[in-house]
Amino acid sequence: MDLRNEIESSQHDKLVLMMAQHFKQLGYSNITADITGWTKPNSIYWTNNPDKKFYPDLMCKDALGVLVILEAETCNNLNDEHTREQFRIFRAFANNENGRFEVVVPKICSGGSGRELITKYSNDWNIKFDNVWTPG
């Protein structure tokens, strides 16, 4: 289970809100986000395990109607099992829908680049992102 302290929860929600607003400015449609004030995205689950559901942080359609699944992660959750499980199913779902799977992480994690750190983990897990976002 994804357990964040209050500071991490706030940081996580700010990342999701930043991306929801960014996608809205780009003209994306059907934006759902798992934060207060937005409609929660639909759950995603493996066909053979419908009782174990995962909710992406954000889902939308780009200007061409392509599905975008976005997951936000804080530094402390980048390399945990729950994150890996979410990434696996969201990547598979995006592939199945001819969509994109993207992630947003803090710019700096543990004194280094958040982008480089999440890329290292995704390479270790053999999970590809279509885009990695970081704030400002």
Phi and psi restraints in degrees (value plus and minus 20) as a CYANA .aco file:
   2 ASP   PHI    -100.6   -60.6
   2 ASP   PSI      87.3   127.3
   3 LEU   PHI    -134.0   -94.0
   3 LEU   PSI      96.3   136.3
   4 ARG   PHI    -141.0  -101.0
   4 ARG   PSI     127.0   167.0
   5 ASN   PHI     -97.7   -57.7
   5 ASN   PSI     158.2   198.2
   6 GLU   PHI     -81.5   -41.5
   6 GLU   PSI     -61.0   -21.0
   7 ILE   PHI     -85.4   -45.4
   7 ILE   PSI     -65.0   -25.0
   8 GLU   PHI     -85.5   -45.5
   8 GLU   PSI     -58.5   -18.5
   9 SER   PHI     -81.9   -41.9
   9 SER   PSI     -62.5   -22.5
  10 SER   PHI     -84.3   -44.3
  10 SER   PSI     -65.1   -25.1
  11 GLN   PHI     -81.5   -41.5
  11 GLN   PSI     -63.7   -23.7
  12 HIS   PHI     -78.7   -38.7
  12 HIS   PSI     -69.8   -29.8
  13 ASP   PHI     -84.7   -44.7
  13 ASP   PSI     -54.5   -14.5
  14 LYS   PHI     -85.7   -45.7
  14 LYS   PSI     -58.0   -18.0
  15 LEU   PHI     -84.2   -44.2
  15 LEU   PSI     -63.8   -23.8
  16 VAL   PHI     -84.4   -44.4
  16 VAL   PSI     -66.1   -26.1
  17 LEU   PHI     -81.7   -41.7
  17 LEU   PSI     -63.0   -23.0
  18 MET   PHI     -76.6   -36.6
  18 MET   PSI     -64.4   -24.4
  19 MET   PHI     -92.7   -52.7
  19 MET   PSI     -58.1   -18.1
  20 ALA   PHI     -81.0   -41.0
  20 ALA   PSI     -64.7   -24.7
  21 GLN   PHI     -87.3   -47.3
  21 GLN   PSI     -58.7   -18.7
  22 HIS   PHI     -83.0   -43.0
  22 HIS   PSI     -67.5   -27.5
  23 PHE   PHI     -84.6   -44.6
  23 PHE   PSI     -56.7   -16.7
  24 LYS   PHI     -81.8   -41.8
  24 LYS   PSI     -63.7   -23.7
  25 GLN   PHI     -82.3   -42.3
  25 GLN   PSI     -52.0   -12.0
  26 LEU   PHI     -97.7   -57.7
  26 LEU   PSI     -25.2    14.8
  27 GLY   PHI      68.8   108.8
  27 GLY   PSI      -5.7    34.3
  28 TYR   PHI     -86.9   -46.9
  28 TYR   PSI     135.4   175.4
  29 SER   PHI    -141.4  -101.4
  29 SER   PSI     152.9   192.9
  30 ASN   PHI      31.3    71.3
  30 ASN   PSI      20.9    60.9
  31 ILE   PHI     -95.7   -55.7
  31 ILE   PSI     101.9   141.9
  32 THR   PHI    -143.0  -103.0
  32 THR   PSI     122.2   162.2
  33 ALA   PHI    -164.6  -124.6
  33 ALA   PSI     119.5   159.5
  34 ASP   PHI    -105.9   -65.9
  34 ASP   PSI      39.4    79.4
  35 ILE   PHI    -162.4  -122.4
  35 ILE   PSI     141.5   181.5
  36 THR   PHI     -76.9   -36.9
  36 THR   PSI     114.0   154.0
  37 GLY   PHI      73.2   113.2
  37 GLY   PSI     -24.4    15.6
  38 TRP   PHI    -143.5  -103.5
  38 TRP   PSI     135.6   175.6
  39 THR   PHI     -91.6   -51.6
  39 THR   PSI     113.5   153.5
  40 LYS   PHI     -92.7   -52.7
  40 LYS   PSI     118.4   158.4
  41 PRO   PHI     -83.7   -43.7
  41 PRO   PSI     136.6   176.6
  42 ASN   PHI     -87.2   -47.2
  42 ASN   PSI     133.5   173.5
  43 SER   PHI     -94.7   -54.7
  43 SER   PSI     136.6   176.6
  44 ILE   PHI    -147.6  -107.6
  44 ILE   PSI     116.9   156.9
  45 TYR   PHI    -170.9  -130.9
  45 TYR   PSI     137.8   177.8
  46 TRP   PHI     -90.9   -50.9
  46 TRP   PSI     120.3   160.3
  47 THR   PHI     -75.4   -35.4
  47 THR   PSI     -57.7   -17.7
  48 ASN   PHI    -105.5   -65.5
  48 ASN   PSI     -16.5    23.5
  49 ASN   PHI    -166.9  -126.9
  49 ASN   PSI      44.0    84.0
  50 PRO   PHI     -88.8   -48.8
  50 PRO   PSI     -33.2     6.8
  51 ASP   PHI    -100.9   -60.9
  51 ASP   PSI     -36.2     3.8
  52 LYS   PHI    -124.8   -84.8
  52 LYS   PSI      74.0   114.0
  53 LYS   PHI    -121.9   -81.9
  53 LYS   PSI     126.5   166.5
  54 PHE   PHI    -142.2  -102.2
  54 PHE   PSI     119.7   159.7
  55 TYR   PHI    -132.0   -92.0
  55 TYR   PSI      97.5   137.5
  56 PRO   PHI     -84.7   -44.7
  56 PRO   PSI     135.8   175.8
  57 ASP   PHI     -90.9   -50.9
  57 ASP   PSI     -49.8    -9.8
  58 LEU   PHI    -175.9  -135.9
  58 LEU   PSI     120.6   160.6
  59 MET   PHI    -157.0  -117.0
  59 MET   PSI     126.6   166.6
  60 CYS   PHI    -184.6  -144.6
  60 CYS   PSI     159.7   199.7
  61 LYS   PHI    -140.9  -100.9
  61 LYS   PSI     114.7   154.7
  62 ASP   PHI     -97.3   -57.3
  62 ASP   PSI    -196.7  -156.7
  63 ALA   PHI     -81.1   -41.1
  63 ALA   PSI     -42.9    -2.9
  64 LEU   PHI    -114.9   -74.9
  64 LEU   PSI     -17.4    22.6
  65 GLY   PHI      65.3   105.3
  65 GLY   PSI      -8.4    31.6
  66 VAL   PHI    -100.6   -60.6
  66 VAL   PSI     111.7   151.7
  67 LEU   PHI     -85.4   -45.4
  67 LEU   PSI     115.4   155.4
  68 VAL   PHI    -142.5  -102.5
  68 VAL   PSI     105.7   145.7
  69 ILE   PHI    -130.4   -90.4
  69 ILE   PSI     106.3   146.3
  70 LEU   PHI    -144.3  -104.3
  70 LEU   PSI     115.1   155.1
  71 GLU   PHI    -139.9   -99.9
  71 GLU   PSI     113.3   153.3
  72 ALA   PHI    -123.2   -83.2
  72 ALA   PSI     116.9   156.9
  73 GLU   PHI    -153.6  -113.6
  73 GLU   PSI     120.6   160.6
  74 THR   PHI    -109.4   -69.4
  74 THR   PSI     144.8   184.8
  75 CYS   PHI     -75.9   -35.9
  75 CYS   PSI     -61.0   -21.0
  76 ASN   PHI     -91.1   -51.1
  76 ASN   PSI     -34.7     5.3
  77 ASN   PHI    -127.6   -87.6
  77 ASN   PSI     -15.8    24.2
  78 LEU   PHI     -82.6   -42.6
  78 LEU   PSI     -54.3   -14.3
  79 ASN   PHI    -138.7   -98.7
  79 ASN   PSI      13.1    53.1
  80 ASP   PHI    -122.2   -82.2
  80 ASP   PSI     146.5   186.5
  81 GLU   PHI     -83.9   -43.9
  81 GLU   PSI     -58.8   -18.8
  82 HIS   PHI     -81.6   -41.6
  82 HIS   PSI     -62.7   -22.7
  83 THR   PHI     -81.5   -41.5
  83 THR   PSI     -66.4   -26.4
  84 ARG   PHI     -79.4   -39.4
  84 ARG   PSI     -63.8   -23.8
  85 GLU   PHI     -82.0   -42.0
  85 GLU   PSI     -64.4   -24.4
  86 GLN   PHI     -81.5   -41.5
  86 GLN   PSI     -67.3   -27.3
  87 PHE   PHI     -79.5   -39.5
  87 PHE   PSI     -61.6   -21.6
  88 ARG   PHI     -80.0   -40.0
  88 ARG   PSI     -69.4   -29.4
  89 ILE   PHI     -93.3   -53.3
  89 ILE   PSI     -56.9   -16.9
  90 PHE   PHI     -87.9   -47.9
  90 PHE   PSI     -57.6   -17.6
  91 ARG   PHI     -83.8   -43.8
  91 ARG   PSI     -66.0   -26.0
  92 ALA   PHI     -82.7   -42.7
  92 ALA   PSI     -62.7   -22.7
  93 PHE   PHI     -84.9   -44.9
  93 PHE   PSI     -64.4   -24.4
  94 ALA   PHI     -80.1   -40.1
  94 ALA   PSI     -64.1   -24.1
  95 ASN   PHI     -79.0   -39.0
  95 ASN   PSI     -65.9   -25.9
  96 ASN   PHI     -83.2   -43.2
  96 ASN   PSI     -50.3   -10.3
  97 GLU   PHI    -118.6   -78.6
  97 GLU   PSI     -10.4    29.6
  98 ASN   PHI      33.6    73.6
  98 ASN   PSI      19.5    59.5
  99 GLY   PHI    -129.3   -89.3
  99 GLY   PSI    -187.9  -147.9
 100 ARG   PHI    -139.1   -99.1
 100 ARG   PSI     126.1   166.1
 101 PHE   PHI    -137.3   -97.3
 101 PHE   PSI     100.7   140.7
 102 GLU   PHI    -147.3  -107.3
 102 GLU   PSI     140.1   180.1
 103 VAL   PHI    -157.0  -117.0
 103 VAL   PSI     127.7   167.7
 104 VAL   PHI    -143.7  -103.7
 104 VAL   PSI     112.9   152.9
 105 VAL   PHI    -155.6  -115.6
 105 VAL   PSI     141.2   181.2
 106 PRO   PHI     -79.6   -39.6
 106 PRO   PSI     130.3   170.3
 107 LYS   PHI     -83.0   -43.0
 107 LYS   PSI     -59.6   -19.6
 108 ILE   PHI    -141.0  -101.0
 108 ILE   PSI     111.0   151.0
 109 CYS   PHI    -152.9  -112.9
 109 CYS   PSI     104.3   144.3
 110 SER   PHI      32.7    72.7
 110 SER   PSI      19.0    59.0
 111 GLY   PHI      59.8    99.8
 111 GLY   PSI     -21.4    18.6
 112 GLY   PHI    -141.3  -101.3
 112 GLY   PSI    -194.8  -154.8
 113 SER   PHI     -95.6   -55.6
 113 SER   PSI     104.3   144.3
 114 GLY   PHI     -81.4   -41.4
 114 GLY   PSI     -57.9   -17.9
 115 ARG   PHI     -81.6   -41.6
 115 ARG   PSI     -66.5   -26.5
 116 GLU   PHI     -85.9   -45.9
 116 GLU   PSI     -58.5   -18.5
 117 LEU   PHI     -86.3   -46.3
 117 LEU   PSI     -67.4   -27.4
 118 ILE   PHI     -87.9   -47.9
 118 ILE   PSI     -52.4   -12.4
 119 THR   PHI     -85.5   -45.5
 119 THR   PSI     -59.3   -19.3
 120 LYS   PHI     -80.4   -40.4
 120 LYS   PSI     -68.6   -28.6
 121 TYR   PHI     -83.5   -43.5
 121 TYR   PSI     -62.7   -22.7
 122 SER   PHI     -84.1   -44.1
 122 SER   PSI     -56.3   -16.3
 123 ASN   PHI     -85.9   -45.9
 123 ASN   PSI     -62.8   -22.8
 124 ASP   PHI     -79.9   -39.9
 124 ASP   PSI     -57.3   -17.3
 125 TRP   PHI    -108.2   -68.2
 125 TRP   PSI     -27.1    12.9
 126 ASN   PHI      40.5    80.5
 126 ASN   PSI      24.8    64.8
 127 ILE   PHI    -142.0  -102.0
 127 ILE   PSI     104.0   144.0
 128 LYS   PHI    -116.8   -76.8
 128 LYS   PSI     117.9   157.9
 129 PHE   PHI    -123.0   -83.0
 129 PHE   PSI     125.4   165.4
 130 ASP   PHI    -103.6   -63.6
 130 ASP   PSI     -40.2    -0.2
 131 ASN   PHI    -183.5  -143.5
 131 ASN   PSI     123.7   163.7
 132 VAL   PHI    -137.7   -97.7
 132 VAL   PSI     101.6   141.6
 133 TRP   PHI    -124.4   -84.4
 133 TRP   PSI     127.1   167.1
 134 THR   PHI    -157.6  -117.6
 134 THR   PSI     130.4   170.4
 135 PRO   PHI     -84.9   -44.9
 135 PRO   PSI     127.0   167.0
